[in-house]
Amino acid sequence: MTDLRCGIRPISISSLVLTALLLVGCQSPQADVKPVIEFTRVPPAAPGGPKLDTIEGRVTGARQGQRIVLFALSGYWWVQPLADDPYTPVQSDSTWKASTHLGTEYAALLVEPGYVPPDTLQLLPQTGAGVVAVAKVEGDRASQFVPNKIHFSGYDWESRQVPNDRGTINDYDPANAWTDANGWLHLRIARSETGWKCAEIKLRHSLGYGSYRLVVRDVSHLEPAVVFAMFTWDDSNADQNHREIDIEISRWGDPSNKNAQYVIQPYYVAANNFQFMTPPDRLTHSFRWQPGRVTFKTARETAAGTVSSVVAENVFTSGVPVPGGESLHVILYVEKGAVPPQHETEVVIEKFEYLP
């Protein structure tokens, strides 16, 4: 019977149910399923290191052709296991397994076939632009990696053992940082079978506002590609440019450049960069960090510890970070794009002092 009020033939309830079932049956069973990544084996928590360990997991809801890209956190997120071998396949049983260098945290990305990961990341990406799913996990604290320690000027420091992309991706060897019978710190760039091994140490805790001072023996012998620096850096937070404050001794690959600079990051802001020349002498490099102000100074210092003359000084009042999770680093490395050094290099630091 036709309903004359609307001109539409009535449809039975049974017909509606059958139609709904047919529509559901025509949909892809994975249409509303979001892929999920799980970890089933996690390596130790570590600040980094040359050691490799196994990481495993599974992924549900992955489509054919999608792959896993792994990262380990050591200052930055570093793609694993190698920059030129960043993909881990998802097996037919939905599991995945790979090697990774150690980090404090580990991350797995499920990506489309055309996704090309960067070598390093400050922050993990969100889904989209070829990234289908993201998961991260802390390293296994029960088998936590023990960092290499060094004691210098009354403070405990850690020696870098993993690559770092400061300047370029340099390799580091904790054997290239040591103290001698005088208690002086030695940093060295040494040859290896794979290139140059650099040196870096960092304080194990933040000092915050105050005066930072290094007494350094003559560094006029540094080749143009070599960089020696003292700087603050916050591994855990990229805000305020990682709270980076620098004293850097280098010609940045160009022999005609001045050989030193003070920097409040970002360095490319003209007001944040002061360049000068250091003489071939025993020098004291220092900065005093205060709210809204950083005062830098480089001076000749006598053996008795008195300043004989000021080489350079500058005050920055713009872009000054506030303290957070930063720590002090002392580093000797090779600058990217420069003619590589021809000789091994060593820098001797007699003393570090901090005054609040």
Backbone torsions as a table, in degrees:
resi	resn	phi	psi	omega
1	MET	NA	137.2	-179.0
2	THR	-91.8	133.1	174.5
3	ASP	-80.7	107.1	-174.7
4	LEU	-73.0	-13.6	-177.7
5	ARG	-72.7	-27.9	-178.3
6	CYS	-129.0	-6.1	176.5
7	GLY	71.0	21.9	-178.5
8	ILE	-118.4	130.6	177.7
9	ARG	-71.5	129.2	179.0
10	PRO	-63.6	144.1	179.9
11	ILE	-110.5	134.7	-178.2
12	SER	-71.1	153.5	177.7
13	ILE	-60.2	-37.7	180.0
14	SER	-63.0	-33.8	177.7
15	SER	-68.4	-39.2	179.3
16	LEU	-64.6	-42.6	179.4
17	VAL	-63.0	-43.4	179.6
18	LEU	-62.4	-41.5	179.4
19	THR	-63.3	-43.5	179.8
20	ALA	-61.9	-41.7	179.2
21	LEU	-64.1	-38.7	178.7
22	LEU	-65.2	-40.4	179.6
23	LEU	-65.0	-43.1	178.7
24	VAL	-63.3	-41.3	-179.3
25	GLY	-65.8	-23.9	179.4
26	CYS	-82.4	-17.0	-179.4
27	GLN	-75.7	151.5	175.8
28	SER	-65.8	135.1	-179.9
29	PRO	-63.3	-16.7	-179.7
30	GLN	-106.0	10.2	-172.7
31	ALA	-58.8	-38.3	-176.5
32	ASP	-108.5	11.4	-178.5
33	VAL	-91.4	118.9	176.7
34	LYS	-89.0	131.2	-179.9
35	PRO	-59.9	144.7	179.8
36	VAL	-129.3	131.2	178.4
37	ILE	-103.7	134.0	176.0
38	GLU	-124.2	153.1	173.0
39	PHE	-106.8	131.0	177.2
40	THR	-111.5	-17.3	173.8
41	ARG	-143.3	127.5	-176.5
42	VAL	-123.0	131.2	178.4
43	PRO	-69.5	171.8	178.3
44	PRO	-62.3	154.2	170.8
45	ALA	-76.7	132.1	-176.9
46	ALA	-157.2	151.2	175.0
47	PRO	-71.6	-4.5	-178.6
48	GLY	133.3	179.7	178.7
49	GLY	153.5	161.4	-179.1
50	PRO	-72.5	-15.3	-176.9
51	LYS	-65.7	141.8	174.1
52	LEU	-105.9	147.3	175.5
53	ASP	-139.5	169.4	-177.0
54	THR	-93.7	136.8	173.4
55	ILE	-126.1	137.2	-176.0
56	GLU	-137.7	160.9	176.5
57	GLY	-173.8	-168.2	175.3
58	ARG	-142.9	160.6	177.9
59	VAL	-137.1	129.8	176.3
60	THR	-106.0	143.0	177.5
61	GLY	86.4	9.5	179.2
62	ALA	-75.8	146.1	175.8
63	ARG	-97.7	162.5	-179.5
64	GLN	-58.7	134.4	178.7
65	GLY	95.0	-20.9	178.7
66	GLN	-73.5	148.2	-175.0
67	ARG	-134.1	168.9	175.9
68	ILE	-100.2	136.7	169.0
69	VAL	-118.9	127.0	-175.3
70	LEU	-104.8	147.8	174.6
71	PHE	-135.0	147.4	172.8
72	ALA	-121.0	138.3	-176.6
73	LEU	-92.2	117.6	172.5
74	SER	-145.9	82.4	-171.0
75	GLY	81.0	-65.4	169.8
76	TYR	-108.1	170.1	167.1
77	TRP	-84.9	119.3	-177.9
78	TRP	-106.6	130.0	179.5
79	VAL	-65.2	145.3	-172.8
80	GLN	-128.2	153.2	-4.0
81	PRO	-80.4	-22.5	179.8
82	LEU	-141.0	152.0	179.9
83	ALA	-62.5	-32.0	179.7
84	ASP	-95.0	10.3	176.8
85	ASP	-147.1	66.3	-168.3
86	PRO	-94.6	0.9	-171.4
87	TYR	-106.5	137.0	176.0
88	THR	-119.5	122.6	-177.1
89	PRO	-73.5	151.6	171.1
90	VAL	-93.2	121.9	-176.3
91	GLN	-75.5	170.4	-177.5
92	SER	-63.4	-24.4	177.5
93	ASP	-92.7	14.2	176.3
94	SER	76.0	7.5	178.5
95	THR	-93.1	161.6	173.4
96	TRP	-142.6	154.2	-176.4
97	LYS	-153.9	138.3	-178.5
98	ALA	-157.9	172.0	171.3
99	SER	-98.3	150.6	177.7
100	THR	-147.3	147.7	166.7
101	HIS	-71.5	158.7	-174.0
102	LEU	-76.2	152.2	177.9
103	GLY	-155.7	172.7	176.9
104	THR	-77.9	-27.9	175.3
105	GLU	-139.0	161.8	178.6
106	TYR	-131.5	146.6	-179.0
107	ALA	-134.7	145.9	176.3
108	ALA	-127.0	130.1	176.6
109	LEU	-113.1	132.0	168.9
110	LEU	-91.7	123.1	-170.6
111	VAL	-128.7	157.9	175.7
112	GLU	-73.6	160.9	-176.3
113	PRO	-56.5	-31.1	-177.0
114	GLY	-89.4	2.3	-176.5
115	TYR	-72.6	132.0	177.9
116	VAL	-116.5	111.9	-175.5
117	PRO	-78.8	150.3	170.9
118	PRO	-73.5	160.9	177.1
119	ASP	-66.3	-38.5	-179.2
120	THR	-138.3	156.5	175.9
121	LEU	-137.6	143.3	169.7
122	GLN	-80.4	-39.2	179.0
123	LEU	-130.5	146.8	176.6
124	LEU	-68.5	147.4	-178.6
125	PRO	-76.0	160.7	169.1
126	GLN	-85.2	170.2	175.5
127	THR	-68.3	151.7	-174.9
128	GLY	115.2	164.5	179.8
129	ALA	54.7	42.0	177.5
130	GLY	95.0	-9.8	177.6
131	VAL	-97.9	120.0	-174.5
132	VAL	-93.2	-39.3	-179.7
133	ALA	-152.0	152.1	-179.2
134	VAL	-135.3	134.7	174.5
135	ALA	-141.4	146.5	175.8
136	LYS	-139.1	159.9	-177.6
137	VAL	-150.7	147.2	174.6
138	GLU	-72.4	150.3	174.7
139	GLY	-64.2	159.8	-178.4
140	ASP	-70.2	108.1	-177.8
141	ARG	-72.4	-23.9	-178.4
142	ALA	-65.4	-28.8	178.3
143	SER	-118.4	41.9	-172.9
144	GLN	-59.9	136.9	178.7
145	PHE	-68.4	136.9	179.3
146	VAL	-95.4	116.6	-178.0
147	PRO	-71.1	158.8	176.1
148	ASN	-76.6	127.1	-174.8
149	LYS	-110.5	151.3	175.0
150	ILE	-142.1	140.2	-179.8
151	HIS	-107.7	123.2	-176.7
152	PHE	-146.0	129.5	177.0
153	SER	53.3	37.8	175.6
154	GLY	83.3	4.6	-179.1
155	TYR	-121.5	151.8	173.4
156	ASP	-93.6	130.1	-178.5
157	TRP	-123.5	162.8	172.5
158	GLU	-115.1	138.4	177.4
159	SER	-93.4	133.8	178.7
160	ARG	-67.0	138.0	-179.8
161	GLN	-123.0	-3.5	-175.2
162	VAL	-122.5	162.8	177.6
163	PRO	-59.6	156.2	180.0
164	ASN	-142.0	138.7	-178.0
165	ASP	-93.9	20.4	174.1
166	ARG	-70.5	119.7	-174.2
167	GLY	82.6	-61.5	171.1
168	THR	-161.4	-177.7	178.7
169	ILE	-79.4	98.2	-180.0
170	ASN	-98.1	149.0	170.5
171	ASP	-89.1	150.1	-178.2
172	TYR	-129.8	147.3	178.9
173	ASP	-130.6	121.2	179.9
174	PRO	-60.2	-20.3	176.9
175	ALA	-68.9	-13.2	-180.0
176	ASN	-88.0	8.9	174.4
177	ALA	-132.5	121.4	-178.4
178	TRP	-155.8	165.0	174.4
179	THR	-113.0	147.6	-178.2
180	ASP	-99.2	-170.7	-177.0
181	ALA	-64.0	-25.0	177.2
182	ASN	-80.4	-9.6	-173.6
183	GLY	86.5	6.2	179.6
184	TRP	-78.3	146.2	179.3
185	LEU	-90.9	133.1	175.0
186	HIS	-114.1	130.3	172.2
187	LEU	-117.6	139.0	-173.9
188	ARG	-138.1	143.9	164.8
189	ILE	-104.9	119.1	-174.0
190	ALA	-123.9	152.7	177.4
191	ARG	-71.7	149.7	171.1
192	SER	-143.3	176.4	-179.7
193	GLU	-64.4	-26.0	-177.6
194	THR	-102.6	2.6	-179.5
195	GLY	136.0	-140.7	-178.2
196	TRP	-99.5	140.4	173.2
197	LYS	-108.8	126.0	-174.0
198	CYS	-101.9	-173.4	-176.1
199	ALA	-140.6	139.8	176.4
200	GLU	-154.6	138.5	171.6
201	ILE	-127.9	154.3	176.0
202	LYS	-140.5	148.3	175.5
203	LEU	-65.9	149.3	-175.6
204	ARG	-86.3	-0.4	176.3
205	HIS	-153.7	164.0	-178.8
206	SER	-80.4	142.7	176.1
207	LEU	-104.4	-26.9	177.1
208	GLY	73.9	-153.5	-179.5
209	TYR	-57.4	148.0	177.8
210	GLY	145.9	-171.7	-178.2
211	SER	-104.0	129.4	179.2
212	TYR	-115.4	131.5	-172.0
213	ARG	-144.3	129.9	174.8
214	LEU	-120.3	134.0	172.0
215	VAL	-102.3	116.4	-170.1
216	VAL	-122.0	132.6	175.0
217	ARG	-72.7	167.1	-172.2
218	ASP	-46.0	123.6	176.9
219	VAL	-116.4	22.0	179.9
220	SER	-68.7	-12.6	-178.7
221	HIS	-83.1	-4.0	-176.5
222	LEU	-62.2	131.4	175.2
223	GLU	-71.7	158.3	-173.8
224	PRO	-55.6	-30.4	-177.3
225	ALA	-81.9	-10.3	-173.7
226	VAL	-90.0	139.3	178.7
227	VAL	-123.7	127.8	170.9
228	PHE	-115.8	131.9	-174.8
229	ALA	-149.7	152.9	166.7
230	MET	-120.0	128.2	-176.3
231	PHE	-155.5	156.2	171.6
232	THR	-95.2	148.1	-177.8
233	TRP	-156.4	133.1	177.7
234	ASP	-103.9	105.4	179.4
235	ASP	-65.1	-32.4	-167.8
236	SER	-88.3	-11.0	-172.6
237	ASN	-149.0	124.3	-179.6
238	ALA	-85.2	-5.8	178.0
239	ASP	-59.8	151.2	178.9
240	GLN	54.7	38.1	177.8
241	ASN	53.9	44.3	179.8
242	HIS	60.1	20.8	-180.0
243	ARG	55.7	43.5	-173.5
244	GLU	-90.9	124.6	174.1
245	ILE	-126.8	128.4	-169.4
246	ASP	-127.2	142.2	156.6
247	ILE	-118.0	118.3	-172.5
248	GLU	-126.1	131.2	177.8
249	ILE	-111.7	107.4	-178.6
250	SER	-174.2	156.3	170.4
251	ARG	-101.9	3.8	174.8
252	TRP	54.4	38.2	175.5
253	GLY	87.6	-9.6	-177.6
254	ASP	-115.4	112.1	-178.0
255	PRO	-59.3	-19.9	-178.5
256	SER	-84.7	-9.0	-179.8
257	ASN	-73.4	155.4	166.9
258	LYS	-63.0	154.3	-168.7
259	ASN	-103.0	14.5	179.4
260	ALA	-156.7	155.8	176.1
261	GLN	-158.6	152.2	169.0
262	TYR	-105.4	140.1	-175.3
263	VAL	-142.2	135.9	161.5
264	ILE	-110.0	118.7	-175.9
265	GLN	-69.7	144.6	9.2
266	PRO	-82.1	138.3	-173.1
267	TYR	-65.7	-25.5	-174.3
268	TYR	-77.5	-6.4	171.1
269	VAL	-79.6	121.6	-172.0
270	ALA	-55.7	-37.9	-177.5
271	ALA	-72.2	-9.0	-176.7
272	ASN	-99.1	5.3	-171.8
273	ASN	-136.0	124.9	177.7
274	PHE	-126.9	116.2	-177.3
275	GLN	-103.1	149.1	-178.9
276	PHE	-159.6	175.9	178.7
277	MET	-109.6	134.4	173.6
278	THR	-103.5	142.9	179.2
279	PRO	-84.5	166.1	175.2
280	PRO	-76.3	88.5	-174.0
281	ASP	-160.2	168.1	171.7
282	ARG	-75.2	123.1	-171.1
283	LEU	-129.2	153.9	171.4
284	THR	-109.7	123.9	176.5
285	HIS	-110.3	131.1	-176.1
286	SER	-148.3	157.7	167.3
287	PHE	-144.6	145.0	174.9
288	ARG	-111.0	119.1	-176.1
289	TRP	-101.1	118.1	179.5
290	GLN	-130.0	166.3	177.2
291	PRO	-56.3	118.1	177.7
292	GLY	71.9	14.1	-174.4
293	ARG	-157.9	133.7	171.2
294	VAL	-129.5	124.0	-179.5
295	THR	-109.5	117.5	-179.5
296	PHE	-101.5	149.4	175.2
297	LYS	-153.8	140.8	171.0
298	THR	-126.2	130.6	-174.5
299	ALA	-145.0	151.9	169.1
300	ARG	-72.6	141.2	-179.7
301	GLU	-130.3	133.9	178.7
302	THR	-77.3	167.6	178.3
303	ALA	-61.3	-26.1	179.7
304	ALA	-80.5	-4.4	177.3
305	GLY	90.5	11.2	178.0
306	THR	-99.1	145.0	-179.7
307	VAL	-78.4	126.1	179.7
308	SER	-94.6	-32.1	176.6
309	SER	-164.1	149.7	178.8
310	VAL	-90.6	127.9	179.4
311	VAL	-86.5	-44.6	-179.5
312	ALA	-159.4	153.2	172.6
313	GLU	-157.7	151.0	-179.8
314	ASN	-158.7	148.9	179.0
315	VAL	-117.5	129.8	175.2
316	PHE	-110.0	132.5	178.2
317	THR	-126.1	6.0	-179.7
318	SER	-117.6	135.1	176.8
319	GLY	71.4	18.8	-178.1
320	VAL	-72.5	124.1	-179.6
321	PRO	-74.3	164.3	171.7
322	VAL	-102.3	153.0	-178.3
323	PRO	-62.2	153.5	177.2
324	GLY	-157.2	-114.2	-179.9
325	GLY	-100.6	19.9	-176.6
326	GLU	-72.6	156.7	170.4
327	SER	-136.2	161.5	-179.6
328	LEU	-85.1	135.0	176.9
329	HIS	-118.9	146.7	169.9
330	VAL	-126.5	128.3	-166.8
331	ILE	-142.1	150.8	173.0
332	LEU	-136.5	117.3	-173.4
333	TYR	-149.0	178.7	-177.9
334	VAL	-107.7	129.8	-178.4
335	GLU	-77.4	140.9	-179.1
336	LYS	-70.0	151.3	174.7
337	GLY	74.7	-3.7	-179.0
338	ALA	-93.6	160.1	172.5
339	VAL	-62.4	123.6	-175.6
340	PRO	-57.5	151.2	177.5
341	PRO	-63.3	153.5	-179.2
342	GLN	-97.9	-16.8	-174.6
343	HIS	-133.8	157.2	170.9
344	GLU	-65.8	150.3	-174.3
345	THR	-128.3	141.7	176.6
346	GLU	-137.0	137.1	176.5
347	VAL	-121.9	138.3	-178.9
348	VAL	-115.8	124.7	178.1
349	ILE	-111.3	117.5	-175.6
350	GLU	-74.5	-35.7	-169.8
351	LYS	-160.5	145.1	167.0
352	PHE	-119.7	137.4	177.3
353	GLU	-133.2	143.3	174.5
354	TYR	-132.4	133.4	175.8
355	LEU	-128.6	127.3	-179.5
356	PRO	-68.3	NA	NA
